[in-house]
Amino acid sequence: MNSDQLSFFRLASDRMEWLSARQKVIAENIANGDTPGYRARDVAPFENYVQTVSEAAGARGVSGEQGGAASFSDAMPVDTVDSPDSWSGNLSGNTVVLEQQTVKAGETAVQYRLAANLYRKAHDLLNIAASEGK
């Protein structure tokens, strides 16, 4: 059995890909912290993305392709949106607040480590189960 076919592994992998995309957007925000008129961005919530992937999987399941399995890389890229929770802006029109972006980067790193650890633990459990059956 391919671990990518297991729903948990696919979801954890998708979450890590989404978090990677979020970290990239945060890095772009920080890099443009002094650019006049730059608007801070963030990615659309993961829940929205999961719903989009599920809908795409359902559509593919109807047409018979790949048994309806979908993954992050099979669907459209992560949507970026203007950051709705920007703390403030400055006179140049730039809405990047470095402190806020630092907090978001830290939160994203913690969430990524959590998803990676869960993925690793589930993989370890499958290895134990497989080796016990021998």
N, CA, C and O atoms as a Tinker XYZ file with bonds, in Angstrom:
   536  protein
     1  N      0.846000   -1.183000    0.000000    73     2
     2  CA     0.000000    0.000000    0.000000    64     1     3
     3  C      0.890000    1.243000    0.000000    63     2     4     5
     4  O      1.819000    1.349000    0.800000    81     3
     5  N      0.608000    2.145000   -0.867000    73     3     6
     6  CA     1.348000    3.396000   -0.970000    64     5     7
     7  C      0.876000    4.355000    0.120000    63     6     8     9
     8  O     -0.324000    4.576000    0.282000    81     7
     9  N      1.827000    4.926000    0.870000    73     7    10
    10  CA     1.435000    5.817000    1.973000    64     9    11
    11  C      0.726000    7.070000    1.472000    63    10    12    13
    12  O     -0.023000    7.693000    2.224000    81    11
    13  N      0.950000    7.450000    0.211000    73    11    14
    14  CA     0.250000    8.611000   -0.330000    64    13    15
    15  C     -1.241000    8.353000   -0.500000    63    14    16    17
    16  O     -2.029000    9.296000   -0.576000    81    15
    17  N     -1.637000    7.074000   -0.562000    73    15    18
    18  CA    -3.042000    6.743000   -0.726000    64    17    19
    19  C     -3.812000    6.862000    0.585000    63    18    20    21
    20  O     -5.039000    6.963000    0.572000    81    19
    21  N     -3.115000    6.852000    1.706000    73    19    22
    22  CA    -3.774000    6.978000    2.997000    64    21    23
    23  C     -4.173000    8.430000    3.218000    63    22    24    25
    24  O     -3.366000    9.340000    3.026000    81    23
    25  N     -5.378000    8.636000    3.608000    73    23    26
    26  CA    -5.916000    9.982000    3.769000    64    25    27
    27  C     -5.100000   10.816000    4.744000    63    26    28    29
    28  O     -4.839000   11.990000    4.479000    81    27
    29  N     -4.688000   10.230000    5.872000    73    27    30
    30  CA    -3.926000   10.984000    6.860000    64    29    31
    31  C     -2.620000   11.488000    6.274000    63    30    32    33
    32  O     -2.253000   12.646000    6.470000    81    31
    33  N     -1.909000   10.609000    5.545000    73    31    34
    34  CA    -0.628000   11.011000    4.973000    64    33    35
    35  C     -0.812000   12.094000    3.926000    63    34    36    37
    36  O     -0.016000   13.030000    3.851000    81    35
    37  N     -1.843000   11.974000    3.129000    73    35    38
    38  CA    -2.103000   12.982000    2.103000    64    37    39
    39  C     -2.450000   14.319000    2.752000    63    38    40    41
    40  O     -1.979000   15.369000    2.315000    81    39
    41  N     -3.275000   14.274000    3.795000    73    39    42
    42  CA    -3.653000   15.507000    4.479000    64    41    43
    43  C     -2.448000   16.154000    5.148000    63    42    44    45
    44  O     -2.273000   17.369000    5.058000    81    43
    45  N     -1.613000   15.360000    5.818000    73    43    46
    46  CA    -0.417000   15.912000    6.468000    64    45    47
    47  C      0.539000   16.484000    5.434000    63    46    48    49
    48  O      1.127000   17.544000    5.650000    81    47
    49  N      0.695000   15.803000    4.332000    73    47    50
    50  CA     1.568000   16.301000    3.269000    64    49    51
    51  C      1.028000   17.605000    2.678000    63    50    52    53
    52  O      1.781000   18.547000    2.435000    81    51
    53  N     -0.271000   17.644000    2.454000    73    51    54
    54  CA    -0.904000   18.863000    1.938000    64    53    55
    55  C     -0.730000   20.015000    2.919000    63    54    56    57
    56  O     -0.470000   21.149000    2.515000    81    55
    57  N     -0.874000   19.722000    4.207000    73    55    58
    58  CA    -0.713000   20.765000    5.229000    64    57    59
    59  C      0.711000   21.319000    5.214000    63    58    60    61
    60  O      0.912000   22.530000    5.315000    81    59
    61  N      1.697000   20.433000    5.088000    73    59    62
    62  CA     3.089000   20.900000    5.056000    64    61    63
    63  C      3.363000   21.719000    3.800000    63    62    64    65
    64  O      4.097000   22.706000    3.855000    81    63
    65  N      2.789000   21.326000    2.681000    73    63    66
    66  CA     2.948000   22.110000    1.450000    64    65    67
    67  C      2.298000   23.484000    1.606000    63    66    68    69
    68  O      2.871000   24.492000    1.193000    81    67
    69  N      1.111000   23.527000    2.196000    73    67    70
    70  CA     0.415000   24.795000    2.415000    64    69    71
    71  C      1.222000   25.686000    3.345000    63    70    72    73
    72  O      1.351000   26.886000    3.103000    81    71
    73  N      1.767000   25.104000    4.412000    73    71    74
    74  CA     2.583000   25.886000    5.339000    64    73    75
    75  C      3.851000   26.406000    4.669000    63    74    76    77
    76  O      4.302000   27.511000    4.971000    81    75
    77  N      4.425000   25.626000    3.768000    73    75    78
    78  CA     5.587000   26.094000    3.009000    64    77    79
    79  C      5.222000   27.291000    2.138000    63    78    80    81
    80  O      5.976000   28.260000    2.048000    81    79
    81  N      4.060000   27.211000    1.501000    73    79    82
    82  CA     3.599000   28.338000    0.681000    64    81    83
    83  C      3.357000   29.568000    1.543000    63    82    84    85
    84  O      3.666000   30.685000    1.130000    81    83
    85  N      2.808000   29.374000    2.733000    73    83    86
    86  CA     2.567000   30.504000    3.645000    64    85    87
    87  C      3.886000   31.129000    4.079000    63    86    88    89
    88  O      4.003000   32.353000    4.138000    81    87
    89  N      4.874000   30.302000    4.382000    73    87    90
    90  CA     6.175000   30.824000    4.798000    64    89    91
    91  C      6.803000   31.646000    3.673000    63    90    92    93
    92  O      7.452000   32.660000    3.931000    81    91
    93  N      6.611000   31.214000    2.433000    73    91    94
    94  CA     7.146000   31.958000    1.290000    64    93    95
    95  C      6.477000   33.333000    1.184000    63    94    96    97
    96  O      7.151000   34.333000    0.936000    81    95
    97  N      5.163000   33.383000    1.369000    73    95    98
    98  CA     4.442000   34.654000    1.305000    64    97    99
    99  C      4.890000   35.581000    2.433000    63    98   100   101
   100  O      5.050000   36.783000    2.223000    81    99
   101  N      5.092000   35.031000    3.617000    73    99   102
   102  CA     5.559000   35.841000    4.751000    64   101   103
   103  C      6.947000   36.397000    4.460000    63   102   104   105
   104  O      7.225000   37.560000    4.753000    81   103
   105  N      7.821000   35.569000    3.885000    73   103   106
   106  CA     9.165000   36.032000    3.528000    64   105   107
   107  C      9.100000   37.158000    2.494000    63   106   108   109
   108  O      9.871000   38.115000    2.568000    81   107
   109  N      8.180000   37.046000    1.531000    73   107   110
   110  CA     8.010000   38.117000    0.540000    64   109   111
   111  C      7.530000   39.397000    1.210000    63   110   112   113
   112  O      7.969000   40.491000    0.854000    81   111
   113  N      6.624000   39.263000    2.186000    73   111   114
   114  CA     6.158000   40.444000    2.917000    64   113   115
   115  C      7.317000   41.128000    3.630000    63   114   116   117
   116  O      7.455000   42.350000    3.573000    81   115
   117  N      8.147000   40.337000    4.301000    73   115   118
   118  CA     9.284000   40.908000    5.025000    64   117   119
   119  C     10.260000   41.568000    4.058000    63   118   120   121
   120  O     10.785000   42.647000    4.336000    81   119
   121  N     10.501000   40.921000    2.923000    73   119   122
   122  CA    11.426000   41.481000    1.930000    64   121   123
   123  C     10.916000   42.801000    1.371000    63   122   124   125
   124  O     11.713000   43.649000    0.969000    81   123
   125  N      9.603000   42.988000    1.338000    73   123   126
   126  CA     9.019000   44.217000    0.796000    64   125   127
   127  C      8.566000   45.169000    1.898000    63   126   128   129
   128  O      7.707000   46.022000    1.673000    81   127
   129  N      9.141000   45.022000    3.085000    73   127   130
   130  CA     8.753000   45.843000    4.224000    64   129   131
   131  C      8.959000   47.335000    4.029000    63   130   132   133
   132  O      8.305000   48.140000    4.692000    81   131
   133  N      9.856000   47.718000    3.131000    73   131   134
   134  CA    10.131000   49.141000    2.875000    64   133   135
   135  C      9.647000   49.604000    1.505000    63   134   136   137
   136  O      9.920000   50.739000    1.112000    81   135
   137  N      8.944000   48.765000    0.781000    73   135   138
   138  CA     8.473000   49.111000   -0.555000    64   137   139
   139  C      7.212000   49.955000   -0.460000    63   138   140   141
   140  O      6.207000   49.495000    0.084000    81   139
   141  N      7.240000   51.178000   -0.976000    73   139   142
   142  CA     6.045000   52.034000   -0.900000    64   141   143
   143  C      4.854000   51.393000   -1.615000    63   142   144   145
   144  O      4.982000   50.886000   -2.730000    81   143
   145  N      3.706000   51.425000   -0.959000    73   143   146
   146  CA     2.474000   50.921000   -1.551000    64   145   147
   147  C      2.307000   49.417000   -1.495000    63   146   148   149
   148  O      1.267000   48.904000   -1.908000    81   147
   149  N      3.301000   48.693000   -0.997000    73   147   150
   150  CA     3.179000   47.236000   -0.925000    64   149   151
   151  C      2.142000   46.857000    0.115000    63   150   152   153
   152  O      2.139000   47.395000    1.222000    81   151
   153  N      1.265000   45.934000   -0.241000    73   151   154
   154  CA     0.217000   45.470000    0.666000    64   153   155
   155  C      0.598000   44.085000    1.177000    63   154   156   157
   156  O      0.884000   43.184000    0.388000    81   155
   157  N      0.601000   43.919000    2.492000    73   155   158
   158  CA     0.918000   42.626000    3.082000    64   157   159
   159  C     -0.071000   41.582000    2.583000    63   158   160   161
   160  O     -1.263000   41.852000    2.441000    81   159
   161  N      0.446000   40.382000    2.319000    73   159   162
   162  CA    -0.390000   39.295000    1.832000    64   161   163
   163  C     -0.309000   38.116000    2.790000    63   162   164   165
   164  O      0.591000   38.035000    3.625000    81   163
   165  N     -1.246000   37.224000    2.657000    73   163   166
   166  CA    -1.247000   35.956000    3.375000    64   165   167
   167  C     -1.903000   34.944000    2.448000    63   166   168   169
   168  O     -2.447000   35.314000    1.407000    81   167
   169  N     -1.855000   33.690000    2.814000    73   167   170
   170  CA    -2.510000   32.673000    1.997000    64   169   171
   171  C     -3.931000   32.473000    2.495000    63   170   172   173
   172  O     -4.246000   32.739000    3.655000    81   171
   173  N     -4.775000   32.002000    1.603000    73   171   174
   174  CA    -6.150000   31.682000    1.997000    64   173   175
   175  C     -6.093000   30.574000    3.052000    63   174   176   177
   176  O     -5.157000   29.774000    3.042000    81   175
   177  N     -7.061000   30.510000    3.951000    73   175   178
   178  CA    -7.039000   29.497000    5.016000    64   177   179
   179  C     -6.949000   28.072000    4.465000    63   178   180   181
   180  O     -7.462000   27.771000    3.388000    81   179
   181  N     -6.294000   27.218000    5.223000    73   179   182
   182  CA    -6.109000   25.819000    4.828000    64   181   183
   183  C     -7.448000   25.127000    4.621000    63   182   184   185
   184  O     -7.580000   24.287000    3.731000    81   183
   185  N     -8.434000   25.470000    5.427000    73   183   186
   186  CA    -9.751000   24.850000    5.307000    64   185   187
   187  C    -10.355000   25.121000    3.934000    63   186   188   189
   188  O    -10.983000   24.239000    3.347000    81   187
   189  N    -10.172000   26.325000    3.423000    73   187   190
   190  CA   -10.661000   26.650000    2.078000    64   189   191
   191  C     -9.960000   25.785000    1.036000    63   190   192   193
   192  O    -10.575000   25.299000    0.087000    81   191
   193  N     -8.655000   25.606000    1.241000    73   191   194
   194  CA    -7.896000   24.810000    0.294000    64   193   195
   195  C     -8.334000   23.350000    0.320000    63   194   196   197
   196  O     -8.472000   22.724000   -0.731000    81   195
   197  N     -8.551000   22.810000    1.508000    73   195   198
   198  CA    -8.999000   21.416000    1.627000    64   197   199
   199  C    -10.332000   21.237000    0.923000    63   198   200   201
   200  O    -10.551000   20.231000    0.248000    81   199
   201  N    -11.219000   22.205000    1.076000    73   199   202
   202  CA   -12.518000   22.123000    0.411000    64   201   203
   203  C    -12.342000   22.127000   -1.109000    63   202   204   205
   204  O    -13.010000   21.371000   -1.814000    81   203
   205  N    -11.453000   22.968000   -1.609000    73   203   206
   206  CA   -11.201000   23.022000   -3.048000    64   205   207
   207  C    -10.644000   21.702000   -3.554000    63   206   208   209
   208  O    -11.065000   21.211000   -4.601000    81   207
   209  N     -9.691000   21.118000   -2.812000    73   207   210
   210  CA    -9.105000   19.837000   -3.203000    64   209   211
   211  C    -10.163000   18.739000   -3.170000    63   210   212   213
   212  O    -10.200000   17.884000   -4.055000    81   211
   213  N    -11.028000   18.759000   -2.148000    73   211   214
   214  CA   -12.085000   17.747000   -2.046000    64   213   215
   215  C    -13.053000   17.836000   -3.219000    63   214   216   217
   216  O    -13.468000   16.819000   -3.776000    81   215
   217  N    -13.403000   19.058000   -3.585000    73   215   218
   218  CA   -14.304000   19.240000   -4.726000    64   217   219
   219  C    -13.653000   18.757000   -6.015000    63   218   220   221
   220  O    -14.311000   18.147000   -6.858000    81   219
   221  N    -12.351000   19.033000   -6.167000    73   219   222
   222  CA   -11.638000   18.565000   -7.356000    64   221   223
   223  C    -11.565000   17.044000   -7.370000    63   222   224   225
   224  O    -11.679000   16.424000   -8.427000    81   223
   225  N    -11.373000   16.439000   -6.190000    73   223   226
   226  CA   -11.319000   14.979000   -6.101000    64   225   227
   227  C    -12.671000   14.370000   -6.455000    63   226   228   229
   228  O    -12.733000   13.346000   -7.136000    81   227
   229  N    -13.747000   14.994000   -5.998000    73   227   230
   230  CA   -15.079000   14.506000   -6.326000    64   229   231
   231  C    -15.352000   14.579000   -7.811000    63   230   232   233
   232  O    -15.949000   13.668000   -8.384000    81   231
   233  N    -14.920000   15.656000   -8.435000    73   231   234
   234  CA   -15.123000   15.799000   -9.876000    64   233   235
   235  C    -14.323000   14.752000  -10.638000    63   234   236   237
   236  O    -14.807000   14.201000  -11.626000    81   235
   237  N    -13.106000   14.474000  -10.190000    73   235   238
   238  CA   -12.295000   13.459000  -10.855000    64   237   239
   239  C    -12.855000   12.070000  -10.598000    63   238   240   241
   240  O    -12.766000   11.197000  -11.461000    81   239
   241  N    -13.432000   11.856000   -9.416000    73   239   242
   242  CA   -14.009000   10.550000   -9.096000    64   241   243
   243  C    -15.169000   10.217000  -10.018000    63   242   244   245
   244  O    -15.375000    9.061000  -10.387000    81   243
   245  N    -15.930000   11.254000  -10.388000    73   243   246
   246  CA   -17.050000   11.058000  -11.301000    64   245   247
   247  C    -16.556000   10.672000  -12.678000    63   246   248   249
   248  O    -17.162000    9.829000  -13.338000    81   247
   249  N    -15.450000   11.282000  -13.130000    73   247   250
   250  CA   -14.929000   10.983000  -14.459000    64   249   251
   251  C    -14.094000    9.714000  -14.462000    63   250   252   253
   252  O    -13.719000    9.220000  -15.526000    81   251
   253  N    -13.790000    9.164000  -13.244000    73   251   254
   254  CA   -13.095000    7.897000  -13.186000    64   253   255
   255  C    -11.587000    7.989000  -13.149000    63   254   256   257
   256  O    -10.925000    6.952000  -13.163000    81   255
   257  N    -11.018000    9.159000  -13.104000    73   255   258
   258  CA    -9.568000    9.293000  -13.095000    64   257   259
   259  C     -9.023000    9.106000  -11.698000    63   258   260   261
   260  O     -9.525000    9.720000  -10.756000    81   259
   261  N     -8.027000    8.291000  -11.540000    73   259   262
   262  CA    -7.264000    8.092000  -10.311000    64   261   263
   263  C     -8.152000    7.807000   -9.102000    63   262   264   265
   264  O     -7.740000    8.076000   -7.974000    81   263
   265  N     -9.306000    7.295000   -9.292000    73   263   266
   266  CA   -10.160000    6.933000   -8.176000    64   265   267
   267  C    -10.534000    8.099000   -7.279000    63   266   268   269
   268  O    -10.907000    7.892000   -6.124000    81   267
   269  N    -10.444000    9.307000   -7.782000    73   267   270
   270  CA   -10.844000   10.467000   -7.003000    64   269   271
   271  C     -9.792000   10.959000   -6.037000    63   270   272   273
   272  O    -10.062000   11.897000   -5.288000    81   271
   273  N     -8.605000   10.374000   -6.013000    73   271   274
   274  CA    -7.561000   10.832000   -5.090000    64   273   275
   275  C     -7.004000   12.161000   -5.581000    63   274   276   277
   276  O     -6.742000   12.352000   -6.769000    81   275
   277  N     -6.836000   13.055000   -4.645000    73   275   278
   278  CA    -6.267000   14.351000   -4.989000    64   277   279
   279  C     -5.213000   14.690000   -3.969000    63   278   280   281
   280  O     -5.259000   14.233000   -2.827000    81   279
   281  N     -4.284000   15.479000   -4.382000    73   279   282
   282  CA    -3.291000   15.971000   -3.433000    64   281   283
   283  C     -3.028000   17.429000   -3.736000    63   282   284   285
   284  O     -3.514000   17.978000   -4.725000    81   283
   285  N     -2.256000   18.038000   -2.874000    73   283   286
   286  CA    -1.942000   19.454000   -2.986000    64   285   287
   287  C     -1.380000   19.784000   -4.358000    63   286   288   289
   288  O     -1.769000   20.777000   -4.973000    81   287
   289  N     -0.462000   18.949000   -4.840000    73   287   290
   290  CA     0.191000   19.244000   -6.108000    64   289   291
   291  C     -0.739000   19.036000   -7.295000    63   290   292   293
   292  O     -0.467000   19.543000   -8.383000    81   291
   293  N     -1.850000   18.288000   -7.105000    73   291   294
   294  CA    -2.790000   18.045000   -8.195000    64   293   295
   295  C     -3.740000   19.218000   -8.412000    63   294   296   297
   296  O     -4.313000   19.352000   -9.493000    81   295
   297  N     -3.913000   20.049000   -7.423000    73   295   298
   298  CA    -4.903000   21.114000   -7.496000    64   297   299
   299  C     -4.228000   22.442000   -7.839000    63   298   300   301
   300  O     -3.026000   22.512000   -8.091000    81   299
   301  N     -5.042000   23.477000   -7.838000    73   299   302
   302  CA    -4.496000   24.785000   -8.138000    64   301   303
   303  C     -3.574000   25.256000   -7.026000    63   302   304   305
   304  O     -3.679000   24.774000   -5.898000    81   303
   305  N     -2.669000   26.188000   -7.318000    73   303   306
   306  CA    -1.761000   26.674000   -6.288000    64   305   307
   307  C     -2.514000   27.404000   -5.175000    63   306   308   309
   308  O     -3.682000   27.763000   -5.323000    81   307
   309  N     -1.826000   27.608000   -4.076000    73   307   310
   310  CA    -2.421000   28.275000   -2.924000    64   309   311
   311  C     -2.786000   29.698000   -3.312000    63   310   312   313
   312  O     -1.992000   30.407000   -3.930000    81   311
   313  N     -3.991000   30.109000   -2.946000    73   311   314
   314  CA    -4.434000   31.470000   -3.215000    64   313   315
   315  C     -3.820000   32.418000   -2.197000    63   314   316   317
   316  O     -3.770000   32.120000   -1.003000    81   315
   317  N     -3.354000   33.558000   -2.679000    73   315   318
   318  CA    -2.878000   34.592000   -1.763000    64   317   319
   319  C     -3.905000   35.716000   -1.745000    63   318   320   321
   320  O     -4.528000   36.028000   -2.760000    81   319
   321  N     -4.065000   36.307000   -0.590000    73   319   322
   322  CA    -5.031000   37.385000   -0.408000    64   321   323
   323  C     -4.356000   38.514000    0.349000    63   322   324   325
   324  O     -3.351000   38.294000    1.027000    81   323
   325  N     -4.895000   39.716000    0.241000    73   323   326
   326  CA    -4.407000   40.799000    1.080000    64   325   327
   327  C     -4.624000   40.396000    2.519000    63   326   328   329
   328  O     -5.680000   39.875000    2.877000    81   327
   329  N     -3.629000   40.637000    3.338000    73   327   330
   330  CA    -3.711000   40.243000    4.741000    64   329   331
   331  C     -4.822000   41.026000    5.420000    63   330   332   333
   332  O     -4.709000   42.242000    5.581000    81   331
   333  N     -5.900000   40.346000    5.823000    73   331   334
   334  CA    -7.033000   41.060000    6.406000    64   333   335
   335  C     -6.792000   41.535000    7.829000    63   334   336   337
   336  O     -7.520000   42.386000    8.339000    81   335
   337  N     -5.763000   40.978000    8.472000    73   335   338
   338  CA    -5.534000   41.311000    9.866000    64   337   339
   339  C     -4.281000   42.158000   10.068000    63   338   340   341
   340  O     -3.628000   42.079000   11.109000    81   339
   341  N     -3.955000   42.961000    9.071000    73   339   342
   342  CA    -2.770000   43.803000    9.188000    64   341   343
   343  C     -2.933000   44.784000   10.342000    63   342   344   345
   344  O     -3.975000   45.426000   10.477000    81   343
   345  N     -1.907000   44.895000   11.166000    73   343   346
   346  CA    -1.990000   45.720000   12.366000    64   345   347
   347  C     -2.074000   47.205000   12.052000    63   346   348   349
   348  O     -2.770000   47.951000   12.739000    81   347
   349  N     -1.374000   47.627000   11.028000    73   347   350
   350  CA    -1.391000   49.052000   10.681000    64   349   351
   351  C     -0.726000   49.244000    9.329000    63   350   352   353
   352  O     -0.346000   48.281000    8.663000    81   351
   353  N     -0.595000   50.464000    8.949000    73   351   354
   354  CA     0.120000   50.816000    7.734000    64   353   355
   355  C      0.953000   52.041000    8.010000    63   354   356   357
   356  O      0.919000   52.597000    9.108000    81   355
   357  N      1.708000   52.465000    7.000000    73   355   358
   358  CA     2.459000   53.700000    7.188000    64   357   359
   359  C      2.064000   54.697000    6.110000    63   358   360   361
   360  O      1.214000   54.405000    5.268000    81   359
   361  N      2.673000   55.857000    6.134000    73   359   362
   362  CA     2.279000   56.927000    5.213000    64   361   363
   363  C      2.546000   56.588000    3.753000    63   362   364   365
   364  O      1.907000   57.157000    2.867000    81   363
   365  N      3.476000   55.673000    3.481000    73   363   366
   366  CA     3.778000   55.300000    2.100000    64   365   367
   367  C      2.756000   54.308000    1.535000    63   366   368   369
   368  O      2.829000   53.948000    0.360000    81   367
   369  N      1.811000   53.867000    2.360000    73   367   370
   370  CA     0.810000   52.913000    1.902000    64   369   371
   371  C      1.222000   51.472000    2.114000    63   370   372   373
   372  O      0.469000   50.565000    1.759000    81   371
   373  N      2.383000   51.233000    2.675000    73   371   374
   374  CA     2.860000   49.888000    2.942000    64   373   375
   375  C      2.167000   49.361000    4.198000    63   374   376   377
   376  O      2.143000   50.034000    5.228000    81   375
   377  N      1.606000   48.155000    4.110000    73   375   378
   378  CA     0.875000   47.592000    5.257000    64   377   379
   379  C      1.648000   46.481000    5.965000    63   378   380   381
   380  O      1.085000   45.783000    6.808000    81   379
   381  N      2.926000   46.309000    5.636000    73   379   382
   382  CA     3.731000   45.277000    6.283000    64   381   383
   383  C      4.194000   45.777000    7.641000    63   382   384   385
   384  O      4.804000   46.841000    7.748000    81   383
   385  N      3.901000   45.003000    8.676000    73   383   386
   386  CA     4.394000   45.269000   10.024000    64   385   387
   387  C      5.334000   44.113000   10.348000    63   386   388   389
   388  O      4.899000   42.971000   10.492000    81   387
   389  N      6.620000   44.418000   10.462000    73   387   390
   390  CA     7.610000   43.363000   10.633000    64   389   391
   391  C      7.363000   42.508000   11.871000    63   390   392   393
   392  O      7.587000   41.298000   11.837000    81   391
   393  N      6.907000   43.112000   12.953000    73   391   394
   394  CA     6.625000   42.339000   14.161000    64   393   395
   395  C      5.529000   41.313000   13.914000    63   394   396   397
   396  O      5.623000   40.169000   14.358000    81   395
   397  N      4.485000   41.734000   13.201000    73   395   398
   398  CA     3.382000   40.831000   12.888000    64   397   399
   399  C      3.863000   39.691000   11.988000    63   398   400   401
   400  O      3.490000   38.535000   12.191000    81   399
   401  N      4.683000   40.016000   11.005000    73   399   402
   402  CA     5.189000   38.985000   10.096000    64   401   403
   403  C      6.098000   37.999000   10.835000    63   402   404   405
   404  O      6.114000   36.808000   10.523000    81   403
   405  N      6.847000   38.498000   11.806000    73   403   406
   406  CA     7.702000   37.625000   12.609000    64   405   407
   407  C      6.861000   36.659000   13.434000    63   406   408   409
   408  O      7.191000   35.478000   13.542000    81   407
   409  N      5.781000   37.157000   14.010000    73   407   410
   410  CA     4.877000   36.293000   14.770000    64   409   411
   411  C      4.273000   35.224000   13.856000    63   410   412   413
   412  O      4.214000   34.052000   14.227000    81   411
   413  N      3.828000   35.625000   12.666000    73   411   414
   414  CA     3.253000   34.665000   11.717000    64   413   415
   415  C      4.277000   33.626000   11.284000    63   414   416   417
   416  O      3.947000   32.449000   11.144000    81   415
   417  N      5.522000   34.056000   11.071000    73   415   418
   418  CA     6.580000   33.121000   10.674000    64   417   419
   419  C      6.832000   32.100000   11.781000    63   418   420   421
   420  O      7.014000   30.915000   11.504000    81   419
   421  N      6.842000   32.553000   13.018000    73   419   422
   422  CA     7.031000   31.636000   14.146000    64   421   423
   423  C      5.887000   30.644000   14.272000    63   422   424   425
   424  O      6.115000   29.453000   14.486000    81   423
   425  N      4.655000   31.131000   14.138000    73   423   426
   426  CA     3.494000   30.247000   14.208000    64   425   427
   427  C      3.534000   29.200000   13.093000    63   426   428   429
   428  O      3.232000   28.027000   13.314000    81   427
   429  N      3.908000   29.642000   11.904000    73   427   430
   430  CA     3.974000   28.738000   10.761000    64   429   431
   431  C      5.040000   27.675000   10.973000    63   430   432   433
   432  O      4.825000   26.509000   10.642000    81   431
   433  N      6.192000   28.064000   11.522000    73   431   434
   434  CA     7.263000   27.100000   11.781000    64   433   435
   435  C      6.824000   26.058000   12.801000    63   434   436   437
   436  O      7.112000   24.872000   12.636000    81   435
   437  N      6.131000   26.484000   13.851000    73   435   438
   438  CA     5.642000   25.542000   14.867000    64   437   439
   439  C      4.626000   24.588000   14.254000    63   438   440   441
   440  O      4.677000   23.386000   14.515000    81   439
   441  N      3.707000   25.100000   13.444000    73   439   442
   442  CA     2.700000   24.251000   12.808000    64   441   443
   443  C      3.350000   23.260000   11.843000    63   442   444   445
   444  O      2.911000   22.114000   11.741000    81   443
   445  N      4.390000   23.697000   11.137000    73   443   446
   446  CA     5.086000   22.810000   10.206000    64   445   447
   447  C      5.767000   21.674000   10.969000    63   446   448   449
   448  O      5.676000   20.513000   10.571000    81   447
   449  N      6.453000   22.013000   12.070000    73   447   450
   450  CA     7.108000   20.980000   12.880000    64   449   451
   451  C      6.087000   19.983000   13.418000    63   450   452   453
   452  O      6.346000   18.779000   13.434000    81   451
   453  N      4.942000   20.470000   13.854000    73   451   454
   454  CA     3.890000   19.594000   14.359000    64   453   455
   455  C      3.406000   18.636000   13.266000    63   454   456   457
   456  O      3.295000   17.432000   13.500000    81   455
   457  N      3.121000   19.165000   12.081000    73   455   458
   458  CA     2.649000   18.321000   10.980000    64   457   459
   459  C      3.716000   17.304000   10.584000    63   458   460   461
   460  O      3.396000   16.148000   10.310000    81   459
   461  N      4.974000   17.721000   10.549000    73   459   462
   462  CA     6.059000   16.804000   10.187000    64   461   463
   463  C      6.212000   15.712000   11.241000    63   462   464   465
   464  O      6.425000   14.549000   10.899000    81   463
   465  N      6.106000   16.073000   12.516000    73   463   466
   466  CA     6.212000   15.073000   13.581000    64   465   467
   467  C      5.048000   14.080000   13.545000    63   466   468   469
   468  O      5.251000   12.881000   13.737000    81   467
   469  N      3.835000   14.573000   13.301000    73   467   470
   470  CA     2.688000   13.675000   13.182000    64   469   471
   471  C      2.858000   12.723000   12.002000    63   470   472   473
   472  O      2.553000   11.535000   12.107000    81   471
   473  N      3.341000   13.244000   10.891000    73   471   474
   474  CA     3.579000   12.430000    9.709000    64   473   475
   475  C      4.602000   11.340000   10.031000    63   474   476   477
   476  O      4.405000   10.175000    9.683000    81   475
   477  N      5.695000   11.722000   10.696000    73   475   478
   478  CA     6.755000   10.780000   11.039000    64   477   479
   479  C      6.240000    9.711000   12.007000    63   478   480   481
   480  O      6.533000    8.528000   11.835000    81   479
   481  N      5.477000   10.122000   13.019000    73   479   482
   482  CA     4.949000    9.167000   13.996000    64   481   483
   483  C      3.992000    8.176000   13.341000    63   482   484   485
   484  O      4.035000    6.984000   13.645000    81   483
   485  N      3.141000    8.648000   12.459000    73   483   486
   486  CA     2.223000    7.746000   11.763000    64   485   487
   487  C      3.001000    6.767000   10.885000    63   486   488   489
   488  O      2.647000    5.592000   10.789000    81   487
   489  N      4.048000    7.254000   10.254000    73   487   490
   490  CA     4.895000    6.374000    9.437000    64   489   491
   491  C      5.563000    5.328000   10.314000    63   490   492   493
   492  O      5.623000    4.155000    9.945000    81   491
   493  N      6.067000    5.743000   11.475000    73   491   494
   494  CA     6.678000    4.800000   12.418000    64   493   495
   495  C      5.673000    3.738000   12.868000    63   494   496   497
   496  O      6.017000    2.560000   12.963000    81   495
   497  N      4.428000    4.151000   13.145000    73   495   498
   498  CA     3.399000    3.194000   13.550000    64   497   499
   499  C      3.113000    2.174000   12.450000    63   498   500   501
   500  O      2.937000    0.988000   12.726000    81   499
   501  N      3.069000    2.640000   11.209000    73   499   502
   502  CA     2.856000    1.704000   10.095000    64   501   503
   503  C      4.023000    0.732000    9.974000    63   502   504   505
   504  O      3.823000   -0.451000    9.701000    81   503
   505  N      5.239000    1.229000   10.176000    73   503   506
   506  CA     6.406000    0.336000   10.127000    64   505   507
   507  C      6.344000   -0.709000   11.233000    63   506   508   509
   508  O      6.663000   -1.874000   10.995000    81   507
   509  N      5.942000   -0.316000   12.429000    73   507   510
   510  CA     5.815000   -1.256000   13.538000    64   509   511
   511  C      4.749000   -2.300000   13.227000    63   510   512   513
   512  O      4.954000   -3.496000   13.438000    81   511
   513  N      3.621000   -1.839000   12.727000    73   511   514
   514  CA     2.530000   -2.774000   12.389000    64   513   515
   515  C      2.954000   -3.741000   11.305000    63   514   516   517
   516  O      2.616000   -4.923000   11.361000    81   515
   517  N      3.680000   -3.262000   10.331000    73   515   518
   518  CA     4.127000   -4.126000    9.240000    64   517   519
   519  C      5.169000   -5.133000    9.706000    63   518   520   521
   520  O      5.172000   -6.282000    9.264000    81   519
   521  N      6.050000   -4.702000   10.596000    73   519   522
   522  CA     7.108000   -5.615000   11.047000    64   521   523
   523  C      6.562000   -6.626000   12.065000    63   522   524   525
   524  O      7.132000   -7.709000   12.203000    81   523
   525  N      5.489000   -6.310000   12.772000    73   523   526
   526  CA     4.901000   -7.242000   13.730000    64   525   527
   527  C      4.201000   -8.388000   13.016000    63   526   528   529
   528  O      4.083000   -9.485000   13.562000    81   527
   529  N      3.743000   -8.139000   11.813000    73   527   530
   530  CA     3.020000   -9.173000   11.068000    64   529   531
   531  C      3.920000  -10.224000   10.452000    63   530   532   533
   532  O      3.419000  -11.201000    9.896000    81   531
   533  N      5.230000  -10.059000   10.531000    73   531   534
   534  CA     6.156000  -11.010000    9.894000    64   533   535
   535  C      6.409000  -12.202000   10.752000    63   534   536
   536  O      7.163000  -13.094000   10.362000    81   535
